[in-house]
């Protein structure tokens, strides 16, 4: 009896069977049911307090605060320093936040007395005093800030000084206008006082008639 010839398997037959089995399993698992998320996250509007202000300057820098007790400079944070101008009041404030935590490390107004000075030994740094509100209460602080380049430091310093000078000019103008107004009011008051004295000095018509009658009537 002759041996049977071995039946040659068709190439790829095993793979096709596996694919078919996987497809069948997938069809059984896909029920079409929609699973609702356990927690629904809603969008929350985040406010920074800077919505009503225009950005005049935005730079990366490192801030230091002088510790009076320890008589040394301490790092306050590395992040972005901004000069913001309020759209209605026109006031400009300096705000700096730490890069990772966004914690405020400087927050104060630029006023007419704000003076920027170059930091000794570094042309990329400058120093100034300010009444700062970063910790929730006004504190007189001495700050030093360091930029990545001399150009950025100069730009920051020049802009702060320009704002301070503009405020100083406005204050001088207001003082002059106030003095002029006070002078005019003083002159007006003096003129009114003189007018009142002139009116009192002149006799009235009734007074003149009374005097005439008294002269005409013989005394008893």
PyMOL commands that set and color helices and strands:
alter all, ss='L'
color gray80, all
select helices_A, chain A and resi 13-29+150-201+205-216
alter helices_A, ss='H'
color red, helices_A
select strands_A, chain A and resi 53-67+72-86+92-98+104-109+117-118+125-132+139-147
alter strands_A, ss='S'
color yellow, strands_A
deselect
rebuild
show_as cartoon
